[in-house]
Amino acid sequence: MKALNQLKTFQRILGSYPAETPLSKFLPGFYRQNKQMGSTDRKVASRLIYNYFRLGKALFNTPTEDRLIVAEFLCNNQINSFLQHFKPEWALCIGFNIDEKIKLVKTAYPDFKLADVFPWSAELSDGIDKNAFLKSFFIQPDLFIRVRKGFEQHVKALLTKESIVFKDEGNGCLALPNGTRLENIFPQQNWFEVQDLSSQQTAQYFKPQKWEAWWDACAASGGKSLLLHELQPDLKLVVSDIRESILANLDERFQQAGLIKYQKKIIDLTKNVDPELHNYAFDGIILDAPCSGSGTWGRTPEMISQFQAEKIEFFQRLQQTIAANVVKYLKPGKPLIYITCSAFKAENEWAVDFMVKELRMKVEEQIVLKGYENKADTMFVTRLVR
């Protein structure tokens, strides 16, 4: 009976879910409208809907209930009542490794193909292990925090006290189970920043020097600026974004981190930005470019079903336009740090090719950060000089 009710709740959620809306925004509203659902019911419902979308476009023409059962089998390592009810023979094999599970699924559903989970594997950046990347969609990524210097022991002590299992990734980065309610553990929210492991690793390519002038061109919530500030607090910093609301939220985050001296500008980087920056020349520019976000779809698997291949070309053109408008304000011999959270070569290596050929840039360092190996996001970072 419990499993049947769980299925009905899943079907209600899926039936009312509007495409193009992140699940993380939709589900809280759904739960507010269904206050009879307890915390356990909400947790199970969230697991089912997220796992369902983790199947991507595999078995796309198979009945919804069957796809959900397949997803639950591939995405879980512990027995649950849902699988025990609907597929008890698979529940007995829940501890199998992912390759063994895929074999069982193929036996039951011959049309299942791993490549269909993410049907753009031919578009992936060089160096990405396609099979490992595809299988990573069946694993929920970890929650990562970057602990500020001086607070490492405080944070670890509180996590240990609350029996929260964590892994020390080095350089102040801790990996926690996804869904950890940090706000219930830490009275001081300024002890750390929530930031993906790969995002934190991009800081290795900044290399700022004291008193330099830097521009975080697509600052968003300011994560890269905070990394920059931790590396070198004595910088002249300009942050910009096209979204005024995003920049408003950035102020509070900077204040908590002790980043006080900076200039903030609302800029549309697809247009001529000379009116805002005609007197500026920068020693370093961080361009965390707008992109498909395909390297983060392990966190937002609903995006796989919504994505259309033509969007790759759209983002590619957008990135080229922005890069051309940005590099004009970079001093000769100084670095542009180009970053995406995309796994597509058109947004990564091909974007770099454009900057080398058309903008007279030279590559110093370039890497795909293979987050799928660490239950993290997959990202791309290049350090180029003019």
C-alpha positions as CSV (number, residue, x, y, z in Angstrom):
1,M,0.0,0.0,0.0
2,K,2.8,2.4,0.9
3,A,4.5,1.8,-2.5
4,L,1.2,2.4,-4.4
5,N,0.8,5.7,-2.6
6,Q,4.3,6.7,-3.4
7,L,3.6,6.0,-7.1
8,K,0.5,8.0,-7.1
9,T,2.3,11.0,-5.5
10,F,5.0,10.7,-8.1
11,Q,2.4,10.7,-10.9
12,R,0.8,13.8,-9.5
13,I,4.1,15.6,-9.3
14,L,5.1,14.6,-12.8
15,G,1.7,15.5,-14.2
16,S,1.8,19.0,-12.7
17,Y,5.4,19.7,-13.3
18,P,5.9,22.5,-15.9
19,A,8.8,22.0,-18.3
20,E,11.6,24.6,-18.2
21,T,11.2,25.0,-14.4
22,P,13.9,23.7,-12.2
23,L,12.7,20.9,-9.9
24,S,14.4,22.7,-7.0
25,K,12.0,25.6,-7.4
26,F,8.9,23.6,-8.3
27,L,9.0,21.0,-5.5
28,P,8.9,23.4,-2.5
29,G,5.7,24.9,-4.0
30,F,4.1,21.5,-4.6
31,Y,4.8,20.5,-1.0
32,R,3.4,23.8,0.4
33,Q,0.2,23.0,-1.5
34,N,0.2,19.5,-0.1
35,K,0.9,20.1,3.6
36,Q,-0.5,16.6,4.5
37,M,2.8,15.2,3.3
38,G,5.3,14.5,6.1
39,S,9.0,14.9,5.8
40,T,9.5,11.3,5.0
41,D,6.9,11.5,2.2
42,R,8.5,14.5,0.8
43,K,11.9,12.9,0.9
44,V,10.7,9.8,-1.0
45,A,8.8,11.8,-3.5
46,S,11.8,14.0,-4.3
47,R,14.0,10.9,-4.7
48,L,11.5,9.3,-7.1
49,I,11.1,12.4,-9.3
50,Y,14.9,13.1,-9.4
51,N,15.7,9.5,-10.2
52,Y,13.1,9.4,-12.9
53,F,14.8,12.3,-14.7
54,R,18.2,10.7,-14.2
55,L,17.2,8.2,-16.8
56,G,17.5,11.0,-19.3
57,K,16.1,10.0,-22.7
58,A,16.6,6.3,-22.2
59,L,13.5,4.1,-22.8
60,F,11.7,7.3,-23.8
61,N,8.8,5.4,-25.3
62,T,8.4,3.0,-22.4
63,P,5.5,3.5,-19.9
64,T,6.3,6.0,-17.2
65,E,5.9,3.4,-14.3
66,D,8.4,1.1,-16.0
67,R,10.9,3.9,-16.5
68,L,10.6,4.9,-12.8
69,I,11.3,1.3,-11.7
70,V,14.4,1.1,-13.9
71,A,15.6,4.5,-12.6
72,E,15.1,3.4,-9.0
73,F,17.1,0.3,-9.6
74,L,20.0,2.0,-11.3
75,C,20.2,5.0,-8.9
76,N,19.9,3.2,-5.5
77,N,22.2,1.0,-3.6
78,Q,19.9,0.3,-0.6
79,I,16.7,-1.7,-0.5
80,N,13.5,0.4,-0.4
81,S,9.9,-0.5,-0.2
82,F,9.1,0.9,-3.6
83,L,11.4,-1.5,-5.5
84,Q,10.5,-4.4,-3.2
85,H,6.9,-4.0,-4.1
86,F,7.1,-3.4,-7.9
87,K,10.3,-5.4,-8.8
88,P,11.2,-7.7,-5.9
89,E,13.7,-9.7,-8.1
90,W,15.6,-6.5,-8.7
91,A,15.5,-5.5,-5.1
92,L,17.5,-8.6,-4.3
93,C,20.2,-7.3,-6.7
94,I,20.3,-3.7,-5.4
95,G,23.9,-4.0,-4.2
96,F,25.2,-5.0,-7.7
97,N,27.6,-2.6,-9.4
98,I,26.3,-0.4,-12.2
99,D,27.5,-2.5,-15.0
100,E,25.8,-5.6,-13.6
101,K,22.6,-3.6,-13.1
102,I,22.7,-2.3,-16.7
103,K,22.9,-5.9,-17.9
104,L,19.8,-6.8,-15.9
105,V,17.9,-3.8,-17.3
106,K,18.9,-4.7,-20.8
107,T,17.6,-8.3,-20.3
108,A,14.2,-6.9,-19.2
109,Y,14.2,-4.0,-21.6
110,P,16.2,-4.8,-24.8
111,D,15.7,-1.2,-26.0
112,F,17.7,0.2,-23.2
113,K,20.9,2.0,-24.3
114,L,23.2,3.8,-22.0
115,A,24.0,6.3,-24.7
116,D,20.3,7.4,-24.7
117,V,20.6,8.7,-21.2
118,F,22.6,11.7,-22.6
119,P,22.2,11.5,-26.4
120,W,24.9,14.1,-27.2
121,S,28.0,12.1,-26.2
122,A,29.5,12.8,-29.6
123,E,29.6,16.5,-28.6
124,L,31.5,16.0,-25.4
125,S,34.9,17.7,-24.8
126,D,38.1,15.9,-25.5
127,G,39.3,13.8,-22.6
128,I,35.9,13.1,-21.1
129,D,35.3,9.3,-20.6
130,K,31.9,8.9,-22.2
131,N,30.9,5.8,-20.4
132,A,32.0,7.1,-17.0
133,F,30.2,10.4,-17.7
134,L,27.0,8.7,-18.7
135,K,27.0,6.4,-15.7
136,S,27.6,9.3,-13.4
137,F,24.0,10.5,-14.0
138,F,22.8,7.5,-11.8
139,I,24.7,9.0,-8.9
140,Q,23.6,12.0,-6.9
141,P,26.5,14.5,-6.6
142,D,27.8,15.5,-3.2
143,L,27.3,18.8,-1.5
144,F,30.6,20.7,-1.3
145,I,31.6,23.6,0.9
146,R,34.7,25.8,1.0
147,V,35.6,26.5,4.5
148,R,37.2,29.9,5.2
149,K,40.7,30.0,6.6
150,G,40.7,29.8,10.4
151,F,37.4,28.0,10.7
152,E,38.3,24.5,9.5
153,Q,38.4,22.9,13.0
154,H,35.1,24.6,14.0
155,V,33.3,23.3,11.0
156,K,34.7,19.8,11.3
157,A,33.9,19.6,15.0
158,L,30.3,20.6,14.5
159,L,29.8,18.1,11.6
160,T,31.3,15.4,13.8
161,K,29.1,16.4,16.7
162,E,26.0,16.1,14.4
163,S,27.2,12.7,13.1
164,I,27.5,14.1,9.5
165,V,29.9,12.0,7.4
166,F,32.2,14.2,5.4
167,K,35.3,13.9,3.2
168,D,38.2,16.3,3.3
169,E,39.1,17.1,-0.3
170,G,42.0,19.4,0.7
171,N,42.4,23.2,0.4
172,G,39.5,23.8,2.7
173,C,37.0,21.8,0.6
174,L,34.7,19.3,2.4
175,A,32.3,16.9,0.6
176,L,29.0,16.2,2.4
177,P,26.0,14.0,1.6
178,N,23.6,15.9,-0.7
179,G,20.7,17.3,1.2
180,T,22.6,18.0,4.4
181,R,20.8,20.8,6.2
182,L,23.7,23.1,6.9
183,E,21.4,25.9,8.2
184,N,20.4,23.6,11.1
185,I,24.0,22.8,12.1
186,F,25.9,26.1,11.8
187,P,25.0,29.2,13.8
188,Q,27.6,31.1,11.9
189,Q,26.9,31.0,8.1
190,N,30.1,33.0,7.4
191,W,32.3,30.1,8.2
192,F,32.0,28.6,4.7
193,E,30.7,29.0,1.2
194,V,28.6,26.3,-0.6
195,Q,30.6,25.8,-3.8
196,D,31.1,22.8,-6.0
197,L,34.5,21.0,-5.9
198,S,35.3,21.7,-9.6
199,S,34.2,25.4,-9.2
200,Q,36.7,25.7,-6.3
201,Q,39.4,24.1,-8.4
202,T,39.2,26.8,-11.1
203,A,41.0,29.1,-8.6
204,Q,44.3,27.3,-9.4
205,Y,44.3,29.1,-12.7
206,F,43.7,32.7,-11.5
207,K,47.2,33.5,-10.0
208,P,46.5,37.2,-9.1
209,Q,49.2,39.6,-7.9
210,K,49.0,42.2,-5.2
211,W,47.3,45.5,-6.2
212,E,46.2,44.3,-9.6
213,A,43.0,45.3,-11.2
214,W,40.6,42.3,-12.0
215,W,37.2,42.1,-13.5
216,D,34.7,39.3,-12.8
217,A,32.7,39.8,-16.0
218,C,29.8,37.4,-15.4
219,A,29.9,37.5,-11.6
220,A,26.4,36.0,-10.9
221,S,26.4,35.3,-7.1
222,G,30.1,36.1,-6.8
223,G,31.6,32.6,-6.2
224,K,34.7,33.2,-8.4
225,S,35.2,36.7,-7.0
226,L,35.3,35.2,-3.5
227,L,37.9,32.6,-4.6
228,L,39.9,35.5,-6.1
229,H,39.7,37.5,-2.9
230,E,40.9,34.6,-0.8
231,L,43.9,34.2,-3.0
232,Q,44.7,37.9,-3.0
233,P,42.6,40.3,-0.9
234,D,44.5,43.4,-2.1
235,L,43.0,43.7,-5.5
236,K,41.0,46.4,-7.3
237,L,37.9,44.4,-8.2
238,V,35.1,45.1,-10.6
239,V,32.1,42.7,-10.7
240,S,29.4,42.8,-13.4
241,D,26.3,41.0,-14.5
242,I,23.3,41.7,-16.7
243,R,20.9,40.8,-13.8
244,E,20.5,43.5,-11.2
245,S,18.7,41.1,-8.8
246,I,21.7,38.8,-8.8
247,L,24.1,41.6,-8.0
248,A,21.9,42.7,-5.2
249,N,22.3,39.3,-3.5
250,L,26.0,39.4,-4.1
251,D,26.5,42.3,-1.7
252,E,25.5,40.3,1.4
253,R,27.6,37.4,0.4
254,F,30.7,39.6,-0.1
255,Q,30.1,41.4,3.3
256,Q,30.1,38.1,5.1
257,A,33.4,37.1,3.5
258,G,35.0,40.4,4.3
259,L,35.2,41.6,0.7
260,I,34.3,45.2,1.0
261,K,36.2,47.1,-1.7
262,Y,34.8,46.5,-5.1
263,Q,32.9,48.2,-7.9
264,K,29.6,46.8,-9.1
265,K,28.2,47.3,-12.7
266,I,25.1,46.1,-14.5
267,I,26.5,45.3,-18.0
268,D,25.1,43.5,-21.1
269,L,28.2,41.9,-22.5
270,T,26.6,41.1,-25.8
271,K,26.6,44.8,-26.6
272,N,29.2,47.6,-26.7
273,V,30.3,48.1,-23.1
274,D,32.6,51.0,-23.7
275,P,30.3,53.5,-22.1
276,E,30.8,51.7,-18.8
277,L,34.4,50.6,-19.2
278,H,36.1,53.0,-21.6
279,N,38.7,54.1,-18.9
280,Y,39.4,50.6,-17.6
281,A,42.3,48.2,-18.3
282,F,42.5,45.0,-16.3
283,D,45.4,42.8,-15.2
284,G,43.1,39.8,-15.2
285,I,39.5,39.0,-16.3
286,I,37.4,36.0,-15.2
287,L,34.8,35.1,-17.8
288,D,32.6,32.4,-16.3
289,A,30.6,32.4,-19.5
290,P,26.8,31.7,-19.9
291,C,26.5,28.1,-21.1
292,S,24.3,25.1,-21.5
293,G,25.2,23.9,-18.0
294,S,25.5,20.4,-19.2
295,G,28.3,19.6,-16.8
296,T,25.9,20.2,-13.9
297,W,23.0,18.1,-15.0
298,G,23.8,15.5,-12.5
299,R,22.3,18.0,-10.0
300,T,19.5,19.1,-12.3
301,P,18.7,15.9,-14.3
302,E,15.4,17.4,-15.5
303,M,17.4,19.5,-17.9
304,I,18.4,16.4,-20.0
305,S,14.8,15.9,-21.1
306,Q,14.3,19.6,-21.8
307,F,17.5,20.2,-23.8
308,Q,17.5,20.6,-27.5
309,A,20.7,20.2,-29.6
310,E,20.4,23.6,-31.3
311,K,21.0,25.3,-28.0
312,I,24.6,24.3,-28.2
313,E,25.1,26.5,-31.3
314,F,23.2,29.3,-29.5
315,F,25.5,29.3,-26.5
316,Q,28.6,29.0,-28.8
317,R,27.6,32.2,-30.6
318,L,26.8,33.9,-27.3
319,Q,30.2,33.0,-25.8
320,Q,32.1,34.3,-28.9
321,T,30.3,37.6,-28.8
322,I,30.9,38.1,-25.1
323,A,34.6,37.0,-25.4
324,A,35.2,39.5,-28.2
325,N,33.7,42.3,-26.1
326,V,35.6,41.5,-23.0
327,V,39.2,41.0,-24.1
328,K,39.4,44.6,-25.3
329,Y,39.8,45.6,-21.7
330,L,42.6,43.2,-20.9
331,K,46.2,44.5,-20.7
332,P,48.7,42.9,-23.1
333,G,50.3,39.8,-21.6
334,K,47.6,39.5,-18.9
335,P,45.3,36.5,-18.4
336,L,41.7,35.9,-19.3
337,I,40.3,32.9,-17.3
338,Y,37.6,31.4,-19.5
339,I,35.3,29.0,-17.5
340,T,32.2,27.0,-18.4
341,C,30.1,24.4,-16.5
342,S,29.6,22.7,-19.9
343,A,30.7,19.3,-21.1
344,F,30.3,20.3,-24.8
345,K,33.4,20.9,-26.9
346,A,31.6,23.6,-28.9
347,E,31.4,25.7,-25.7
348,N,34.9,24.7,-24.5
349,E,37.7,23.8,-26.9
350,W,36.0,25.4,-29.9
351,A,35.4,28.6,-27.9
352,V,39.2,28.7,-27.2
353,D,40.0,28.1,-30.9
354,F,37.9,31.1,-31.7
355,M,39.7,33.3,-29.1
356,V,43.1,32.1,-30.4
357,K,42.4,32.6,-34.1
358,E,40.1,35.7,-34.0
359,L,41.1,37.5,-30.8
360,R,44.9,36.9,-30.9
361,M,44.9,35.0,-27.6
362,K,47.5,32.4,-26.5
363,V,46.6,29.4,-24.4
364,E,48.8,29.0,-21.2
365,E,46.8,26.2,-19.5
366,Q,43.6,24.3,-20.3
367,I,41.8,21.5,-18.6
368,V,38.5,19.7,-18.3
369,L,37.7,19.3,-14.6
370,K,36.2,15.8,-14.6
371,G,33.7,16.2,-11.8
372,Y,32.0,12.9,-12.7
373,E,35.0,11.2,-11.1
374,N,34.4,12.9,-7.7
375,K,30.6,13.2,-7.5
376,A,30.9,16.8,-8.6
377,D,30.2,19.0,-11.6
378,T,32.2,18.7,-14.8
379,M,33.7,22.1,-15.8
380,F,36.2,23.5,-18.3
381,V,38.8,26.2,-17.6
382,T,41.4,27.8,-19.8
383,R,44.0,30.5,-18.9
384,L,44.8,32.6,-22.0
385,V,46.9,35.7,-22.4
386,R,46.5,38.5,-24.8
